[in-house]
Amino acid sequence: MCTGKCSKFIGIALYPLALVSILCNILLFFPDWTVKYAQDDSEETPRLTNEVKYMGGVLGGGILVLIPAIHIHMTGKQGCCANRCGMFLSIGFAAIGVAGALYSLGVAAAGLANGPVCSNASGFWGRPFQNNNNSYLQNPDIWSTCKEPKDVVQFNIGLFSTLLVASCLEGILCGFQAVNGLFGCLCGTCNSKSV
């Protein structure tokens, strides 16, 4: 496969991953599918996990991947960017994409490890799984500790896991593009113009 076509493929593959990252991060602001917890959240009485507010999916896996995806995709097209200079620039953009994917990965992993903010049976809000010696991920029996928001543990696990997978794929694709960009810079994109 030519380096130009490979860039086009990688750019197109990054678009849905960036959108999934953005969507997952936005949805994490609305546990139990309501705005109540986002509105009631404050430093004194947290209702959302800190990792949601770090915006790993919007900033890291979203914007910092979407901007490079646009350039990488354009590098694969014929015209002004389908040249060695465009491939050289795609290496830098791919590095930005890798950095964004790593940020999203780190935030999602921390969100999974620390667990959600929830209310227990006595109405106390906190993170019951944060400093627990046992992993709550492997013990669904203790998920019932969280009474409010309803099913918040499953909600957080599903969305943070999706962010984790999306950011891994984004990092791999951007890493491939860095190597592809190097080959394209040295050897050319092999895009031929038809007369």
N, C-alpha and C positions, 0 to 999 in steps of 0.2 A: 504494500500500500504506500502511495506517495505521502510525503510529509504534509503536503497541503490538504489532501483528503483526510488524513488522520486528524489534523487540527480541526477540520470542519466537523468530523464525527465527535471529537471530544467536546467541542463547544456546544454542539446540540445536546449531548448527553448531560452537560452541566446545568442546562436551563431547568429541567424538571427537578433535579436534585436541590438546586437553590430555592426553587419555589416550595418544595416540600419542607425544607428547613425553616423558611419564613412562616409558612402555615402552621407547622408544629409549635414554633415558639409563640405565635400569637394565640393559638388555642390553649396553651399552658396558662395563660392569664385568666381563663374562664373555667376553672374546675366546676364540675356539676352543671356545666353549660349555662352559667349565670354570671352576671357582672358584679354580683354582690361582694364576692371575695376580693376582687380587684379594687372596688370602691372602698372597702373597709380596711384595706391594707395600710399599715403605717409602721414606723420604726418601733414604736412601743408595743403594738399589737399586730405582729405579722400574720398575714393570711395567705401569702404566696411565698414559695421558696425563693431564696436569694438567686439561685441559678436561673430562674425564669426572668428575673429583673436584669441579669447580666446580658441578656439578649444575644446569646450565643448563636441561635438559629437565624435571627434577623441580621445581625451585624456580621458574624463570622461565616456561617454556612450560607447566608443569603447575599448580602451586598458585596462582601469581599470575595465571593465566588462569582456572582453574577456579572460584575464589571469585567473581570478577566475572561469569563465565558464569551462575552460579546466580542472582545478583541480576538480571542483564540478562534472563534467561529469565522470572523472576518478575515483572519490570516489564511484560512483555508479556501477562500474565494479568490477568483481571478481578479486582477486589477491592482490597485496601488499597494495593497497590503500583502499580496501573494508574492513576496520576494524575500530575499535574505534578511533585509532590515526588519521586515514584519515578523519573520520567524525569530529573530534576535529579541525583539521587543516582547514576543510571546513568552520567552523564558522568564522575564521579569514579572509579567502578569501572572504566569503560572505559579511563581514563587509567592505572590500575594494571595493567590487562591489557596495554596498549601497552608499559608499562615492563617487564613480565615477558617479553613477546614479544621486545623489543629485547635484553634480557639473554640470552635463549636464542639469539637470532640471532647475537649477538656471540661467545658461547662456541662455537657450532657452526661459525661461520666461522673462528675461531682454530684449532679442532680440525682442520678440513679443511686450512687453510694450513700448519700445523706438522707434520701427519702423525702416525702412531702411534709409540708406544714399542715397539721390537722388538729381537730378538737377531739379529746378523748371523752369517755363517758361522764367525767365530772365537769366537763366544759372548759378544761384547760387547753389552751392553744400552744402548740410547740412541734418539735420534730422528734417524735418518739423513737425513731430508728437510727438517729444520727450517731450516737455514741454507743450503740448496741454492739456487743462482741459478736453476735450471730448476724449473719446477713438476712435481712428481711426478705430479700429477693428469693431466697431458697426456702422460705418458711411462710407460705400463704396463710397459715393458721393465725398468725399474729397481725394480719392485715386488719382484722376487725377492731383493733385498738383505735383506729381512726373512725370516728362516728360522723364527722362533718368536715369537709364536703363529702357527699355520698360517693363511694367508689373512687376516692382520690388516689389511692395507692395504684390501682390498675390504670387509672387515667395518666398518672405521672410515668409509670413504667412504660406504657405503650408509646407515649409521645417522646420521652427522653430516649427510649430505645430506637425509635425511628430516626431521631436526630443523630444518634450515635452511628447508625448504619449509613445514613446519608452523608455525614461528614467524613466517614472512612472512604466511601466511594469518591467523594469530591477530592479528597487528598490524593488518592491513587490516580485519578484521572489528571489532576493538575501536575502530579509528579511525572506521569507519562508524557504530558505536554512539554515539560521542561526538557526532557530527553529528546522528544520529537523536534522541539524548537532548535535544539543544538544541532541535530542532524540537518534540519532544514536550513539553518544558517550556514553550515559548512558546505552542504551539497546542493542546496536549492530546493524549491518546492515541487518540482517536476510537473507543475501545472502548465500545460501547453495551450497556447492561444490558437483557436481555430480561425482560419481566414475566411 
